[in-house]
């Protein structure tokens, strides 16, 4: 089995980030406009991310997940806060 190239890995990561963004938006019940507003991006930019025309920047994905309380570290933080009380 051939080892994937750096380009192939980058494309796979970009596709995973796109899928995560789309699913997170759906779970948040946001329109593309609302999702864009949450990360200070235009509707057209969100459309390009979701269609795969442009990659979703990692920082934008992280911000969106945090703003919609879907980031994995958000759950860890909540558990630690509850435990400390």
Backbone torsions as a table, in degrees:
resi	resn	phi	psi	omega
1	UNK	NA	130.6	-178.8
2	UNK	-76.9	142.3	176.7
3	UNK	-73.9	133.7	-179.6
4	UNK	-65.3	148.1	178.0
5	UNK	-77.2	165.4	176.8
6	UNK	-59.2	-40.0	179.3
7	UNK	-62.8	-44.4	179.8
8	UNK	-63.5	-41.3	178.0
9	UNK	-64.5	-41.6	178.0
10	UNK	-60.8	-41.4	179.0
11	UNK	-66.5	-38.7	178.5
12	UNK	-66.0	-41.7	178.5
13	UNK	-64.7	-43.3	178.6
14	UNK	-60.4	-40.4	179.8
15	UNK	-68.1	-40.1	177.2
16	UNK	-63.7	-43.9	178.2
17	UNK	-61.1	-39.6	177.7
18	UNK	-61.9	-47.2	-179.3
19	UNK	-62.5	-41.4	178.8
20	UNK	-63.5	-43.5	179.9
21	UNK	-61.6	-47.5	-178.9
22	UNK	-60.4	-46.9	-178.6
23	UNK	-66.3	-40.0	178.7
24	UNK	-63.2	-39.8	178.5
25	UNK	-63.5	-43.2	179.4
26	UNK	-64.6	-42.5	178.7
27	UNK	-63.8	-34.1	178.4
28	UNK	-78.4	-8.5	-177.3
29	UNK	58.3	38.8	177.4
30	UNK	-97.2	146.2	168.0
31	UNK	-76.4	170.0	175.5
32	UNK	-62.2	-36.0	178.2
33	UNK	-63.7	-44.9	179.4
34	UNK	-65.2	-40.7	178.7
35	UNK	-63.4	-42.1	177.9
36	UNK	-61.6	-43.0	179.1
37	UNK	-61.5	-35.7	-179.5
38	UNK	-64.6	-27.2	-178.6
39	UNK	-118.2	13.7	178.0
40	UNK	60.6	46.0	178.9
41	UNK	-124.8	150.3	179.0
42	UNK	-73.6	156.0	176.6
43	UNK	-53.3	-46.4	-178.3
44	UNK	-59.9	-36.9	178.2
45	UNK	-64.0	-45.0	178.1
46	UNK	-61.2	-42.5	177.7
47	UNK	-59.8	-41.2	179.1
48	UNK	-67.5	-38.0	176.5
49	UNK	-62.5	-47.6	-174.6
50	UNK	-71.0	-26.7	178.8
51	UNK	-85.8	-10.8	-178.5
52	UNK	88.1	3.9	177.7
53	UNK	-65.4	-34.5	178.5
54	UNK	-133.4	144.0	177.1
55	UNK	-73.5	147.9	174.4
56	UNK	-77.7	118.6	178.1
57	UNK	-60.0	140.3	-177.7
58	UNK	-56.5	-42.2	-179.4
59	UNK	-62.5	-36.9	178.6
60	UNK	-67.4	-43.7	178.1
61	UNK	-60.5	-46.1	179.2
62	UNK	-60.9	-45.3	179.7
63	UNK	-60.8	-44.8	-179.3
64	UNK	-62.9	-43.5	179.1
65	UNK	-62.8	-39.1	177.4
66	UNK	-67.2	-45.1	-177.7
67	UNK	-66.1	-25.0	-179.8
68	UNK	-104.3	14.3	178.8
69	UNK	55.1	39.0	179.1
70	UNK	-115.9	-0.4	-178.0
71	UNK	-73.0	134.6	-178.7
72	UNK	-56.9	-36.0	180.0
73	UNK	-70.8	-23.2	176.6
74	UNK	-62.9	-43.4	179.6
75	UNK	-65.8	-40.4	177.8
76	UNK	-62.3	-43.9	179.2
77	UNK	-61.3	-42.2	179.1
78	UNK	-62.8	-42.1	-179.6
79	UNK	-64.3	-42.2	179.3
80	UNK	-64.7	-39.3	179.4
81	UNK	-64.4	-44.6	178.8
82	UNK	-63.6	-40.3	-178.1
83	UNK	-66.1	-34.3	-177.4
84	UNK	-74.7	-17.2	-176.2
85	UNK	-77.8	NA	NA
